[in-house]
Amino acid sequence: MTRRVLAVLALLLAGPALAQSSTDAARADGKAFAREAAAAARAAATTDPDDNRLPHYTGDPVQSDYWGDPDRMSREAASAASGNEAYRAMRDSMDRRARFEADELDAVIARSETISEDPLAYTSGMSVTGTEGRCVPLPPGSASPGTYQATCNTGYELESEPRSCTIPLGVEVETQTDFLYYCSPFGSDEYPDCAGLPSGTCARTGSHPGACLQWSANPDGTQWCSEPGDPVHEYTCSQQIPGWTAEMAIPRHTVTTHRDESACTDLAANTMCLDPVETCSDSAPETRLIDGVAVTQPCWAWTRDYTCYRYKPANDCGPLAAREDCHQVSEQCITEEEPCRTFERVYECPLPEELKPVDQYICDGDVYCIDGSCETIERQANTEFKDAVTALHSLAQANREFDEDTLTLFKGERETCHSKVFGVINCCKGKGFPLIPGISLLVALGCNREEILLHQRDAQGLCAYVGTYCSDKILGVCVTKKKVYCCFESKLTRIIQEQGRAQLGKPWAKPKREQCAGFTVEEFAQLDLSRMDFSEVYAEFTDAARLPDELEAATQIQQKIEDYYARAGT
């Protein structure tokens, strides 16, 4: 396409100068000019800037005088233009160039749009000049749909079993006899002196008045003690005192209780049995007769429930390992313990291809004629367009995502999701797996809304998988894990981050610590975009920047040339 435009422009601009040469010579000159221009453009685009490559460049150019008076450049250029041969040739060519009215251009564009909707209906196998040719649809784009990373687990899982034991309450009743003695604090004929009772065996427990020494009568005939006798003290002794006569023997009961945990000894000592929960299993009636003694307790027996575990080998990697299009890329321990009992394997699998409808065509035998002289155009595929478009988008994305506060590019957001190891609930399937319909259902199953949004962003190709760490473990076995992703503004940013880190030797940090920081300006300057694989986004960029249909463009150019010569009368 580029060669056609260059050749036509060369013919239109040259005007009378080419009329003096033969048609063959003009054709040869046009081809040579196009080849030289293409080679120069390619060299300029692929060669690093160098001062030595700039013609007439010196360390102190004379043009530096214009810095203080930029308007001087315009004045000198205007005065020199009239005498400059190149300027006169360009102006003469522009004056002789064909002019098109706006309504004529609109009519051509309208015809072209009609043709582009169904080009085969107009060409029917013929080229634009009537030469027998063939128009075929372009094949689907070769852009890769990308890959996704699927994870599985291998190692051990915990199999739980409920275990219980009973703890009865043991009650012992011991009956002892105490002896009650009376004594006088001063000694008397009736009671012995209290000092005769041993202090370690006997204790004073009460007192009462002694016998009345004198009674008096009231007017109503009742009597009252006007002279009480000495008080009598009461002592209780744990054994009989020799030489003393006890007033009475008093039985005393001692109740001793203890929990009999012998049935739970083995479970309590088992390190695989955890989380004991104890409940009262025998509480009625609260008062019971033990050895003839009434004993009251709130609970007479307890049941202790344990959750006991055992290690069981487990592996859910069978389906991924059986797929021929998936290959294992890594394996890591997610419990960070020795010995490790739970590993996660990461497989890389291709996303299914999505064929897009074909709406562009290519025709062979295209012939362009000017003034009766025709030339067959040889087509050459341009394989550099997709790389150029991707590079331009990369620079535009870098401008949009530049953080002036931190002077970094392509910063991401840390996102996490959780799933049960060897479990059914998985909120981290992500790209490559369909999302279960109904957000409320996923929330009911234990997935939060942030995890559902992460799934959607990952399915769009915006997230890079960082790694996994264990968020909940029992007995060294991981039961719940968290996956960490870095999500970015665009799929292009994600690819630059993933492949740029590989170029810089800057891998992701540990999943618990990774914060998805962007590249510094110095790091971004070291990246070689030409070494990156952007095939995943080629289709998106080429669709967004699709050129006009080739057959439509060819028709417009041929029509404009024929109209020009028709008006010129040649």
C-alpha positions as CSV (number, residue, x, y, z in Angstrom):
1,M,0.0,0.0,0.0
2,T,2.8,2.4,0.9
3,R,4.6,1.8,-2.5
4,R,1.4,2.6,-4.4
5,V,0.8,5.9,-2.6
6,L,4.5,6.9,-3.1
7,A,4.4,6.1,-6.7
8,V,1.2,8.0,-7.4
9,L,2.4,11.0,-5.4
10,A,5.7,11.0,-7.3
11,L,3.8,11.1,-10.6
12,L,1.5,13.8,-9.5
13,L,4.2,16.1,-8.0
14,A,6.7,15.7,-10.8
15,G,4.4,17.0,-13.5
16,P,6.1,18.2,-16.8
17,A,9.5,17.0,-15.7
18,L,8.4,13.3,-16.2
19,A,6.9,14.1,-19.5
20,Q,10.4,14.6,-20.9
21,S,11.4,11.1,-20.0
22,S,10.1,7.9,-21.4
23,T,7.4,5.9,-19.6
24,D,9.8,3.1,-18.7
25,A,12.3,5.4,-17.3
26,A,9.7,7.2,-15.2
27,R,8.5,3.9,-13.9
28,A,12.0,2.8,-13.0
29,D,12.7,6.1,-11.3
30,G,9.5,5.8,-9.2
31,K,10.4,2.3,-8.0
32,A,13.9,3.3,-7.2
33,F,12.8,6.4,-5.3
34,A,10.2,4.3,-3.3
35,R,12.8,1.7,-2.4
36,E,15.3,4.3,-1.3
37,A,12.7,6.2,0.8
38,A,11.5,2.9,2.5
39,A,15.1,1.9,3.3
40,A,15.9,5.3,4.7
41,A,12.7,5.3,6.8
42,R,13.5,1.8,8.1
43,A,17.1,2.8,9.0
44,A,15.9,5.9,10.8
45,A,13.4,4.0,12.8
46,T,15.8,1.2,13.9
47,T,19.0,3.1,14.5
48,D,19.8,4.9,17.7
49,P,20.3,8.7,17.3
50,D,23.8,9.8,16.7
51,D,25.3,13.3,16.2
52,N,27.6,12.1,13.4
53,R,24.5,11.1,11.3
54,L,23.2,14.7,11.3
55,P,24.4,16.5,8.1
56,H,26.4,19.7,8.7
57,Y,26.1,19.3,12.5
58,T,28.8,21.0,14.6
59,G,29.3,21.5,18.3
60,D,28.4,25.3,17.9
61,P,25.9,25.5,15.0
62,V,25.3,28.9,13.4
63,Q,21.6,28.4,14.0
64,S,22.1,29.0,17.7
65,D,21.9,32.7,16.9
66,Y,18.1,32.2,16.4
67,W,17.7,31.3,20.0
68,G,17.7,35.0,21.1
69,D,15.6,36.1,18.1
70,P,13.4,33.3,16.8
71,D,11.4,35.7,14.5
72,R,14.7,36.3,12.6
73,M,14.4,32.8,11.2
74,S,11.0,33.5,9.6
75,R,12.2,36.8,8.1
76,E,15.3,35.2,6.5
77,A,13.4,32.2,5.2
78,A,10.8,34.5,3.6
79,S,13.5,36.5,1.8
80,A,15.4,33.4,0.6
81,A,12.3,31.4,-0.5
82,S,11.8,33.3,-3.8
83,G,15.4,32.5,-5.0
84,N,15.5,28.9,-3.8
85,E,15.2,26.3,-6.6
86,A,13.7,23.6,-4.4
87,Y,11.1,25.9,-3.0
88,R,10.1,27.1,-6.5
89,A,9.8,23.5,-7.7
90,M,7.6,22.6,-4.8
91,R,5.3,25.7,-5.2
92,D,5.0,25.1,-9.0
93,S,4.1,21.5,-8.3
94,M,1.5,22.5,-5.7
95,D,0.0,25.1,-8.2
96,R,-0.4,22.4,-10.9
97,R,-1.8,19.8,-8.5
98,A,-5.3,18.6,-9.1
99,R,-8.0,20.2,-7.1
100,F,-11.1,18.4,-5.9
101,E,-14.3,19.9,-4.8
102,A,-15.8,18.9,-1.4
103,D,-18.9,17.4,-3.0
104,E,-16.8,15.3,-5.3
105,L,-14.8,13.9,-2.4
106,D,-18.0,13.1,-0.5
107,A,-19.4,11.3,-3.5
108,V,-16.3,9.2,-3.8
109,I,-16.3,8.3,-0.1
110,A,-20.0,7.4,-0.3
111,R,-19.4,5.0,-3.2
112,S,-16.4,3.5,-1.4
113,E,-18.5,2.9,1.7
114,T,-21.1,1.1,-0.4
115,I,-18.4,-1.1,-2.1
116,S,-16.6,-1.9,1.3
117,E,-19.9,-3.4,2.6
118,D,-19.8,-6.1,-0.1
119,P,-16.7,-5.8,-2.3
120,L,-17.1,-9.1,-4.0
121,A,-20.5,-8.0,-5.3
122,Y,-18.8,-5.3,-7.3
123,T,-15.6,-6.9,-8.4
124,S,-16.9,-10.4,-9.1
125,G,-13.3,-11.6,-9.5
126,M,-12.2,-8.6,-11.5
127,S,-9.5,-6.1,-10.6
128,V,-10.3,-2.3,-10.5
129,T,-9.2,-1.8,-14.1
130,G,-11.1,-4.8,-15.6
131,T,-8.1,-7.2,-15.6
132,E,-9.0,-10.7,-14.6
133,G,-8.2,-11.2,-11.0
134,R,-9.3,-12.9,-7.8
135,C,-10.5,-11.4,-4.5
136,V,-10.3,-13.6,-1.4
137,P,-11.1,-12.9,2.2
138,L,-8.2,-12.2,4.5
139,P,-7.6,-15.0,7.0
140,P,-8.3,-14.4,10.7
141,G,-5.7,-12.5,12.7
142,S,-2.8,-14.5,14.1
143,A,-2.9,-12.9,17.5
144,S,-2.7,-15.3,20.4
145,P,-5.6,-15.3,22.8
146,G,-3.2,-15.6,25.7
147,T,-2.7,-18.0,28.5
148,Y,-3.9,-18.4,32.1
149,Q,-2.4,-20.0,35.1
150,A,-4.4,-22.7,36.9
151,T,-3.3,-24.1,40.3
152,C,-3.8,-27.4,42.1
153,N,-2.6,-28.9,45.3
154,T,-0.7,-32.0,46.4
155,G,0.4,-33.2,49.8
156,Y,-1.7,-34.1,52.7
157,E,-5.1,-33.1,53.9
158,L,-6.6,-33.6,57.4
159,E,-9.4,-36.0,57.9
160,S,-11.4,-35.2,61.0
161,E,-13.2,-37.6,63.4
162,P,-15.3,-36.6,66.5
163,R,-14.2,-38.3,69.8
164,S,-15.8,-38.0,73.2
165,C,-15.1,-39.0,76.8
166,T,-17.1,-38.7,80.1
167,I,-15.9,-37.1,83.3
168,P,-17.9,-38.2,86.4
169,L,-17.9,-36.4,89.7
170,G,-16.5,-38.4,92.5
171,V,-18.1,-37.8,96.0
172,E,-16.7,-39.1,99.3
173,V,-18.4,-38.6,102.7
174,E,-16.3,-38.9,105.9
175,T,-18.1,-39.0,109.3
176,Q,-16.2,-37.8,112.4
177,T,-17.5,-37.4,116.0
178,D,-16.9,-34.2,118.0
179,F,-17.4,-33.9,121.9
180,L,-19.0,-31.0,123.7
181,Y,-17.6,-29.9,127.0
182,Y,-18.7,-27.3,129.6
183,C,-16.2,-25.4,131.7
184,S,-15.9,-22.3,133.9
185,P,-13.5,-19.6,133.1
186,F,-12.7,-19.2,136.8
187,G,-13.3,-22.7,137.9
188,S,-16.2,-23.7,140.1
189,D,-17.6,-26.5,142.1
190,E,-20.0,-27.4,139.2
191,Y,-17.6,-27.1,136.2
192,P,-13.8,-27.5,135.9
193,D,-11.6,-24.7,134.8
194,C,-11.5,-24.2,131.0
195,A,-7.7,-23.9,131.1
196,G,-7.6,-27.7,131.5
197,L,-8.8,-28.2,127.9
198,P,-6.0,-28.6,125.3
199,S,-6.0,-25.7,122.8
200,G,-5.0,-27.8,119.8
201,T,-7.8,-30.2,120.2
202,C,-10.6,-28.1,121.6
203,A,-12.1,-24.8,120.5
204,R,-14.6,-22.5,122.2
205,T,-17.9,-22.7,120.3
206,G,-20.3,-20.9,122.6
207,S,-21.3,-19.9,126.2
208,H,-24.4,-19.7,128.4
209,P,-25.2,-18.3,131.9
210,G,-24.5,-20.3,135.0
211,A,-26.9,-21.4,137.7
212,C,-28.7,-18.5,139.4
213,L,-27.5,-17.7,142.9
214,Q,-30.5,-15.6,144.0
215,W,-34.0,-15.2,142.7
216,S,-36.3,-12.2,143.3
217,A,-40.1,-11.9,142.9
218,N,-42.0,-9.4,140.8
219,P,-45.2,-7.8,142.0
220,D,-47.1,-10.1,139.8
221,G,-45.6,-13.1,141.5
222,T,-43.1,-14.0,138.7
223,Q,-39.4,-14.5,139.6
224,W,-36.2,-13.2,138.1
225,C,-32.6,-13.9,138.7
226,S,-31.2,-11.1,140.6
227,E,-27.7,-12.7,141.0
228,P,-26.7,-14.9,138.1
229,G,-23.9,-17.4,138.6
230,D,-20.6,-17.5,136.7
231,P,-21.0,-18.0,132.9
232,V,-20.5,-21.5,131.5
233,H,-18.3,-21.8,128.3
234,E,-18.9,-24.4,125.7
235,Y,-16.0,-26.1,124.0
236,T,-16.1,-28.6,121.1
237,C,-13.2,-31.1,121.0
238,S,-12.2,-33.5,118.2
239,Q,-11.6,-36.3,120.6
240,Q,-12.4,-37.2,124.1
241,I,-10.4,-35.5,126.9
242,P,-9.2,-37.8,129.6
243,G,-10.7,-36.9,133.0
244,W,-13.5,-34.8,131.5
245,T,-17.1,-35.8,131.0
246,A,-18.5,-34.9,127.7
247,E,-22.0,-33.3,127.6
248,M,-22.7,-35.0,124.3
249,A,-21.2,-36.6,121.2
250,I,-21.8,-34.6,117.9
251,P,-21.4,-36.4,114.5
252,R,-19.6,-34.2,111.8
253,H,-19.7,-35.1,108.0
254,T,-16.9,-34.0,105.6
255,V,-17.8,-34.1,101.8
256,T,-15.0,-34.2,99.3
257,T,-15.5,-34.0,95.5
258,H,-13.2,-34.6,92.6
259,R,-13.5,-34.9,88.8
260,D,-12.5,-38.3,87.5
261,E,-10.8,-37.6,84.1
262,S,-9.2,-41.0,83.7
263,A,-11.4,-41.7,80.7
264,C,-10.1,-38.6,78.9
265,T,-6.4,-39.1,79.5
266,D,-5.6,-40.6,76.1
267,L,-7.5,-37.9,74.2
268,A,-5.9,-35.1,76.2
269,A,-2.5,-36.4,75.5
270,N,-3.1,-36.9,71.7
271,T,-1.7,-33.9,69.9
272,M,-3.9,-34.7,66.9
273,C,-7.0,-34.1,69.0
274,L,-7.9,-30.4,69.3
275,D,-10.6,-27.9,70.4
276,P,-12.1,-29.7,73.4
277,V,-15.6,-28.6,74.3
278,E,-17.1,-29.6,77.6
279,T,-20.8,-29.8,78.5
280,C,-22.7,-31.0,81.6
281,S,-24.4,-34.3,80.9
282,D,-25.8,-35.2,84.3
283,S,-27.3,-32.5,86.5
284,A,-30.6,-33.9,87.9
285,P,-31.3,-34.1,90.7
286,E,-28.9,-31.6,92.2
287,T,-29.2,-33.0,95.7
288,R,-28.4,-36.7,96.2
289,L,-28.0,-38.9,99.3
290,I,-24.5,-40.2,99.6
291,D,-23.8,-42.6,102.5
292,G,-26.8,-41.2,104.3
293,V,-25.7,-37.6,103.8
294,A,-27.5,-35.2,101.5
295,V,-25.0,-33.7,99.0
296,T,-25.9,-30.9,96.6
297,Q,-23.9,-30.2,93.4
298,P,-24.8,-28.3,90.2
299,C,-23.4,-31.0,87.9
300,W,-22.6,-34.7,88.5
301,A,-20.9,-35.6,85.2
302,W,-19.5,-33.9,82.0
303,T,-19.0,-34.9,78.4
304,R,-15.8,-33.6,76.7
305,D,-15.9,-33.6,72.8
306,Y,-12.7,-33.5,70.7
307,T,-12.0,-33.1,67.0
308,C,-9.3,-35.6,66.2
309,Y,-7.4,-35.5,62.9
310,R,-5.3,-37.8,60.9
311,Y,-3.1,-37.1,57.8
312,K,-4.4,-38.3,54.5
313,P,-2.5,-38.1,51.2
314,A,-4.3,-35.9,48.7
315,N,-3.8,-34.7,45.1
316,D,-6.2,-32.8,42.9
317,C,-3.7,-32.1,40.0
318,G,-4.9,-35.1,37.9
319,P,-7.1,-33.1,35.5
320,L,-4.5,-30.5,34.8
321,A,-1.7,-33.0,34.4
322,A,-3.8,-35.0,31.9
323,R,-4.2,-32.0,29.6
324,E,-1.7,-32.0,26.8
325,D,-2.0,-28.2,26.2
326,C,-1.1,-27.4,29.8
327,H,2.4,-27.7,31.4
328,Q,3.6,-27.2,34.9
329,V,5.7,-24.1,35.5
330,S,6.3,-24.2,39.2
331,E,5.7,-25.9,42.6
332,Q,5.9,-24.2,45.9
333,C,5.3,-25.0,49.6
334,I,2.5,-22.7,50.9
335,T,2.9,-23.5,54.6
336,E,6.6,-22.3,54.9
337,E,7.3,-25.2,57.3
338,E,9.6,-28.1,57.5
339,P,8.6,-30.7,56.6
340,C,6.2,-29.2,54.2
341,R,2.9,-31.0,54.0
342,T,1.0,-28.9,51.4
343,F,2.3,-27.9,47.9
344,E,0.7,-25.8,45.2
345,R,1.5,-26.6,41.6
346,V,1.0,-23.9,38.9
347,Y,0.1,-24.9,35.3
348,E,0.1,-22.6,32.3
349,C,-2.7,-23.3,29.8
350,P,-3.8,-21.5,26.6
351,L,-7.1,-19.6,26.5
352,P,-9.5,-20.9,23.9
353,E,-9.3,-19.0,20.6
354,E,-12.2,-16.8,19.5
355,L,-12.6,-16.5,15.7
356,K,-13.7,-13.1,14.6
357,P,-15.8,-12.5,11.4
358,V,-13.7,-11.7,8.3
359,D,-14.5,-8.4,6.7
360,Q,-11.4,-7.5,4.6
361,Y,-10.3,-8.8,1.2
362,I,-7.2,-8.9,-0.9
363,C,-7.2,-9.1,-4.7
364,D,-4.4,-10.3,-7.0
365,G,-3.6,-8.9,-10.4
366,D,-4.3,-5.3,-9.4
367,V,-3.4,-3.0,-12.3
368,Y,-3.1,0.8,-12.2
369,C,-3.1,2.7,-15.4
370,I,-2.0,6.3,-16.0
371,D,-2.3,7.9,-19.5
372,G,-2.6,4.5,-21.1
373,S,0.5,3.0,-19.3
374,C,-0.4,0.2,-16.9
375,E,1.6,-1.3,-14.1
376,T,0.9,-4.5,-12.1
377,I,1.4,-4.0,-8.4
378,E,3.3,-6.6,-6.4
379,R,2.0,-6.9,-2.9
380,Q,4.3,-7.4,0.1
381,A,2.8,-8.1,3.6
382,N,3.8,-5.7,6.3
383,T,4.6,-7.6,9.5
384,E,5.9,-4.6,11.4
385,F,2.5,-2.7,11.7
386,K,1.3,-4.6,14.8
387,D,4.7,-4.0,16.5
388,A,4.6,-0.3,15.7
389,V,1.0,0.1,16.9
390,T,1.8,-1.8,20.1
391,A,4.9,0.4,20.8
392,L,2.8,3.6,20.3
393,H,0.2,2.3,22.7
394,S,2.8,1.4,25.2
395,L,4.2,5.0,25.2
396,A,0.7,6.4,25.4
397,Q,-0.1,4.1,28.3
398,A,3.1,5.2,30.1
399,N,2.1,8.8,29.8
400,R,-1.3,8.1,31.3
401,E,-0.1,6.0,34.2
402,F,2.9,8.2,35.3
403,D,2.7,8.9,39.0
404,E,4.2,12.3,39.6
405,D,4.3,11.8,43.4
406,T,6.4,8.6,43.3
407,L,7.9,9.1,39.8
408,T,6.9,5.5,38.8
409,L,5.0,4.0,35.9
410,F,2.5,1.1,35.6
411,K,1.6,0.8,39.3
412,G,-0.9,-2.0,40.1
413,E,-3.4,-2.8,42.8
414,R,-3.0,-5.7,45.2
415,E,-6.0,-8.0,45.2
416,T,-6.5,-11.3,47.0
417,C,-9.0,-14.2,47.1
418,H,-9.3,-17.3,49.2
419,S,-10.1,-20.9,48.6
420,K,-10.2,-24.1,50.6
421,V,-7.3,-26.5,50.0
422,F,-8.8,-29.7,48.5
423,G,-12.2,-28.1,49.1
424,V,-15.2,-27.4,46.9
425,I,-15.5,-23.6,47.5
426,N,-13.0,-21.8,45.3
427,C,-13.2,-18.0,45.0
428,C,-10.0,-17.8,43.0
429,K,-10.6,-19.6,39.7
430,G,-10.1,-16.4,37.7
431,K,-9.1,-16.3,34.0
432,G,-9.9,-19.5,32.1
433,F,-12.8,-20.5,34.2
434,P,-16.4,-19.4,33.8
435,L,-17.9,-17.3,36.6
436,I,-20.8,-18.9,38.4
437,P,-23.9,-16.8,37.6
438,G,-25.4,-14.8,40.4
439,I,-23.2,-12.7,42.7
440,S,-25.5,-13.3,45.6
441,L,-25.0,-17.1,45.3
442,L,-21.2,-16.8,45.4
443,V,-21.5,-14.5,48.4
444,A,-23.7,-17.1,50.1
445,L,-21.1,-19.7,49.5
446,G,-18.4,-17.6,51.2
447,C,-17.0,-15.4,48.4
448,N,-17.0,-11.7,49.1
449,R,-17.8,-9.1,46.4
450,E,-14.2,-8.0,46.1
451,E,-13.2,-11.5,45.1
452,I,-15.9,-11.6,42.5
453,L,-14.7,-8.3,41.0
454,L,-11.1,-9.8,41.0
455,H,-12.4,-12.8,39.0
456,Q,-13.9,-10.4,36.4
457,R,-10.8,-8.3,36.1
458,D,-8.6,-11.4,35.8
459,A,-10.9,-12.8,33.1
460,Q,-10.4,-9.6,31.2
461,G,-6.6,-10.1,31.3
462,L,-5.9,-7.2,33.6
463,C,-4.3,-9.2,36.5
464,A,-1.0,-10.9,37.0
465,Y,-0.7,-13.8,39.4
466,V,1.9,-13.2,42.1
467,G,1.7,-16.3,44.2
468,T,-0.1,-18.1,47.1
469,Y,0.4,-18.2,50.8
470,C,-1.4,-20.2,53.6
471,S,-3.9,-18.1,55.6
472,D,-5.2,-20.8,57.9
473,K,-3.5,-24.1,58.9
474,I,-4.1,-26.9,61.4
475,L,-1.3,-29.2,62.6
476,G,1.0,-27.9,59.9
477,V,-1.5,-28.6,57.1
478,C,-2.9,-25.7,55.1
479,V,-6.7,-25.7,55.0
480,T,-7.3,-22.2,53.5
481,K,-5.0,-20.4,51.1
482,K,-4.9,-16.9,49.7
483,K,-3.9,-16.1,46.1
484,V,-2.4,-12.7,45.5
485,Y,-2.8,-10.8,42.2
486,C,-1.5,-7.4,40.9
487,C,-4.2,-5.8,38.7
488,F,-3.5,-3.0,36.2
489,E,-5.3,-0.4,34.2
490,S,-5.0,-2.3,30.9
491,K,-3.9,-5.7,29.5
492,L,-0.9,-4.0,27.8
493,T,0.3,-2.7,31.2
494,R,0.0,-6.2,32.7
495,I,2.2,-7.6,29.9
496,I,4.8,-4.9,30.3
497,Q,4.9,-5.5,34.0
498,E,5.2,-9.3,33.7
499,Q,7.8,-9.4,30.9
500,G,9.6,-6.2,32.1
501,R,10.3,-7.7,35.4
502,A,11.9,-10.7,33.7
503,Q,14.2,-8.4,31.7
504,L,15.2,-6.4,34.8
505,G,15.7,-9.5,37.0
506,K,13.1,-8.1,39.4
507,P,10.7,-10.9,40.3
508,W,7.5,-10.5,42.4
509,A,8.1,-10.3,46.1
510,K,6.7,-12.9,48.5
511,P,2.9,-13.0,48.2
512,K,2.4,-11.7,51.7
513,R,4.6,-8.6,51.0
514,E,4.1,-7.8,47.3
515,Q,2.4,-4.3,46.9
516,C,2.4,-4.1,43.1
517,A,4.8,-1.1,42.8
518,G,5.4,0.4,39.4
519,F,8.7,0.8,37.5
520,T,10.9,3.7,38.2
521,V,11.8,6.0,35.3
522,E,15.3,4.5,35.2
523,E,13.9,0.9,35.1
524,F,11.4,1.7,32.4
525,A,14.3,3.2,30.3
526,Q,16.1,-0.1,30.5
527,L,13.2,-2.1,29.0
528,D,13.4,-3.4,25.4
529,L,9.8,-3.5,24.1
530,S,11.0,-5.2,20.9
531,R,11.8,-8.4,23.0
532,M,8.3,-8.5,24.5
533,D,5.6,-10.8,23.3
534,F,2.5,-8.7,22.7
535,S,0.6,-11.2,20.6
536,E,-2.2,-11.3,23.2
537,V,-3.1,-7.7,22.4
538,Y,-2.4,-7.5,18.7
539,A,-5.9,-8.2,17.7
540,E,-7.3,-5.5,20.0
541,F,-4.9,-2.9,18.6
542,T,-5.3,-3.8,14.9
543,D,-9.1,-3.7,15.3
544,A,-9.0,-0.4,17.0
545,A,-6.6,1.1,14.3
546,R,-8.0,-0.8,11.3
547,L,-7.0,0.8,8.0
548,P,-9.6,1.4,5.2
549,D,-10.4,-1.7,3.2
550,E,-7.7,-2.2,0.6
551,L,-10.1,-2.6,-2.3
552,E,-11.9,0.6,-1.3
553,A,-8.6,2.6,-1.2
554,A,-7.5,1.3,-4.5
555,T,-10.8,2.3,-6.1
556,Q,-10.6,5.8,-4.8
557,I,-7.0,6.3,-6.0
558,Q,-7.8,5.0,-9.5
559,Q,-10.9,7.1,-9.8
560,K,-9.1,10.3,-8.7
561,I,-6.4,9.7,-11.3
562,E,-8.9,9.1,-14.1
563,D,-11.0,12.2,-13.1
564,Y,-7.8,14.3,-13.2
565,Y,-6.9,13.3,-16.7
566,A,-10.5,13.7,-17.9
567,R,-10.6,17.3,-16.7
568,A,-7.1,18.0,-18.2
569,G,-8.3,16.7,-21.6
570,T,-5.3,14.4,-22.0
